Amino acid sequence: MLHIDNIKVQYGSIEALKGVSIDVEAGSVTSLIGANGAGKSTCLRAVSGLVPLTSGEIWFDSKRIDGMAPEKIVRLGISHVPEGKRLFLEMSVFDNLMTGAFLRNDTDGIKRDLERIYNYFPVLRKARNRLASNLSGGEQQMLAIGRGLMSNPKLLLLDEPSLGLSPVLTREVGLIIKRIADEGFAILLIEQNATLALSLASKGYVLETGRIVLEGDTKQLRDNEHVKKAYLGI
């Protein structure tokens, strides 16, 4: 579904990505783990058209998408839930969700997807008229994921969904991500919480200083000595 082929991204004189290649299959969760500054968020921003490539190619559903405008990439079926939620805090929960559907005009489909998101996150249904600023951190993360789903994507890019959450809320968000994946969405998941990422995904990549240093099925990665020491605290 998504094929990232040897991409490089440069910020001025700094090369943030140094030839990264990643594949995400339809209906699967693929994780990308690494330390702060490794280039994980840059990778997602490249896929969603927010930063240009220095070289390499990105393909989605047999279409080359690098160089496309972000809104065209959304129309193709890619939704990006950025790190830090980036909500409209002085708008209601409902209005935040509807901003995720701003490129759509299928009224019945929007209603269906809104109901699905309320089923994923019952707290959002109860809070639909409250300002996003009045939600807890966990509720805001649920709202950010819900907003991403309102574009009706085929592929969901999730950047640090557990950031700042308590262990209990991290587990809850993890269960919701698994449920979303089980319903057929492909997910590329970026997480510093490597335990969470590798438990949710079937395939994983380890990114260090702009390069993929390890890849494979997540069981292999969990058993890898470097991953154990550097990311799992074992």
C-alpha positions in Angstrom: 0.0 0.0 0.0 2.7 2.5 1.1 6.2 2.2 -0.3 8.8 4.6 0.9 11.9 4.2 -1.3 15.3 5.5 -0.2 14.1 8.9 0.8 16.3 11.7 2.0 15.2 14.9 3.7 17.4 17.9 4.5 16.8 20.9 6.7 19.4 23.4 5.6 22.7 21.6 6.0 21.3 18.9 8.3 20.3 15.7 6.6 17.4 14.4 8.7 16.6 11.3 6.7 19.5 9.5 5.0 18.0 7.0 2.6 15.0 5.6 4.5 12.9 2.7 3.0 9.7 1.5 4.6 6.7 -0.6 3.4 3.3 -0.6 4.9 0.8 -3.3 3.8 -3.0 -2.8 3.6 -4.8 -3.7 6.9 -1.6 -3.9 9.0 0.1 -1.9 11.7 3.7 -1.0 11.0 5.8 0.6 13.8 8.7 3.0 13.5 10.7 3.3 16.7 13.7 5.4 17.6 15.0 8.0 20.0 14.1 11.7 20.0 15.7 13.4 16.9 16.1 10.2 15.0 13.9 11.5 12.2 10.6 9.6 12.9 8.3 12.7 12.7 10.1 13.9 9.6 9.3 10.6 7.9 5.6 11.0 8.5 5.8 14.7 7.4 7.4 13.6 4.2 4.6 11.0 3.5 1.9 13.6 4.1 3.6 16.2 1.9 4.6 18.6 4.6 8.3 18.5 3.9 10.0 18.0 0.4 12.3 15.2 -0.4 15.9 15.8 -1.4 15.8 12.4 -3.2 13.9 9.2 -3.2 10.3 8.3 -3.9 7.0 7.7 -2.0 4.3 5.6 -3.6 0.8 5.0 -2.3 -1.7 2.6 -3.9 0.5 2.5 -7.0 0.6 6.3 -7.3 3.7 8.4 -6.7 2.8 11.0 -4.1 6.1 12.8 -3.2 5.8 16.4 -4.5 2.0 16.4 -4.2 0.2 19.0 -2.2 -0.9 17.8 1.3 -4.6 18.1 0.5 -4.3 15.9 -2.5 -2.5 13.3 -0.4 -5.4 13.4 2.1 -7.9 12.9 -0.8 -6.0 9.8 -1.9 -6.6 8.3 1.6 -3.8 9.2 3.9 -4.5 10.9 7.3 -1.8 12.3 9.6 -2.4 12.6 13.3 0.6 14.7 14.4 2.6 14.7 17.6 1.1 17.0 20.2 -2.5 16.6 19.0 -2.7 20.1 17.3 -6.4 20.6 18.1 -8.5 23.7 17.7 -8.8 24.2 21.5 -11.4 27.0 21.4 -13.7 24.9 19.2 -16.1 22.2 20.3 -15.3 18.5 20.1 -17.9 18.1 17.3 -16.4 21.0 15.3 -12.9 19.6 15.7 -14.1 16.3 14.4 -15.8 17.9 11.4 -12.6 19.7 10.4 -11.3 16.3 9.6 -14.0 15.9 7.0 -13.4 19.3 5.3 -12.5 17.7 1.9 -15.6 15.5 1.9 -19.1 16.1 0.6 -20.7 12.7 1.1 -23.1 13.6 3.9 -24.2 10.1 4.6 -20.6 8.9 4.8 -19.7 11.7 7.2 -22.6 10.8 9.5 -21.6 7.1 9.4 -18.0 7.9 10.2 -18.9 10.3 13.0 -21.1 7.6 14.6 -18.2 5.1 14.3 -15.8 7.5 16.0 -18.3 8.0 18.8 -18.5 4.2 19.2 -14.6 4.1 19.4 -14.6 6.9 21.9 -17.9 7.1 23.9 -16.4 10.0 25.9 -16.4 12.2 22.8 -20.1 11.6 22.3 -20.8 12.8 25.8 -18.4 15.8 25.4 -19.3 16.7 21.8 -20.5 20.2 22.7 -17.6 21.0 25.1 -14.5 23.0 24.1 -11.5 20.8 23.2 -9.5 22.9 25.8 -11.7 21.4 28.5 -10.8 17.8 27.8 -8.2 15.8 29.6 -5.0 14.9 27.9 -6.2 11.4 27.1 -9.5 12.7 25.7 -7.7 15.2 23.6 -5.6 12.4 22.1 -8.8 10.4 21.4 -10.2 13.5 19.7 -7.0 13.9 17.5 -7.3 10.3 16.4 -11.0 10.7 15.7 -10.4 13.8 13.7 -7.9 11.9 11.6 -10.4 9.2 10.9 -13.0 11.7 9.8 -11.2 12.0 6.4 -12.1 8.3 5.9 -8.5 7.3 5.3 -7.0 4.0 4.0 -3.8 4.7 5.9 -3.5 6.5 9.3 -0.2 8.0 10.3 0.0 8.2 14.1 2.8 10.3 15.6 3.4 9.5 19.3 -0.2 8.8 20.4 0.9 7.9 23.9 3.0 11.0 24.5 2.2 12.5 27.9 -0.4 9.9 28.8 -0.5 7.9 32.0 0.1 4.1 31.8 -3.6 3.4 32.1 -4.5 5.8 29.3 -1.6 4.5 27.2 -3.1 1.0 27.4 -6.6 2.4 26.6 -5.3 4.2 23.5 -3.4 1.1 22.5 -6.5 -1.0 22.6 -8.3 1.6 20.5 -5.5 1.6 17.9 -5.7 -2.2 17.8 -9.5 -2.1 17.3 -9.1 0.5 14.4 -6.5 -1.8 12.8 -8.7 -4.9 13.2 -11.4 -3.0 11.3 -9.2 -2.8 8.2 -7.3 0.5 8.5 -3.5 0.4 7.7 -1.5 2.3 10.4 2.1 3.6 10.4 2.7 4.1 14.1 5.6 6.2 15.5 6.2 5.7 19.2 9.0 6.3 21.7 7.1 3.7 23.8 8.7 0.8 22.0 6.9 -1.8 24.1 3.5 -0.4 23.0 4.6 0.0 19.4 6.0 -3.5 19.1 2.9 -5.0 20.8 0.5 -3.4 18.3 2.4 -3.9 15.1 3.2 -6.9 13.0 6.2 -5.4 11.4 8.7 -2.8 12.8 11.6 -0.6 11.8 14.2 1.0 14.0 15.4 4.5 13.0 18.6 5.9 14.3 20.1 9.2 13.3 18.2 9.2 10.0 18.8 5.6 9.0 16.9 2.4 9.3 19.3 0.1 11.3 16.9 -2.8 11.9 13.6 -4.1 10.4 11.6 -7.2 10.7 8.6 -8.8 12.3 8.0 -7.4 15.8 8.7 -10.7 17.5 12.2 -10.7 16.0 12.7 -7.1 17.1 11.5 -7.7 20.6 14.1 -10.6 20.8 16.9 -8.4 19.4 19.6 -7.6 22.0 20.1 -4.0 20.7 16.3 -3.3 20.8 16.1 -4.8 24.3 18.8 -2.7 25.7 18.2 0.6 23.8 14.4 0.7 23.7 12.8 -1.9 25.9 14.9 -1.3 29.0 15.8 -5.0 29.3 
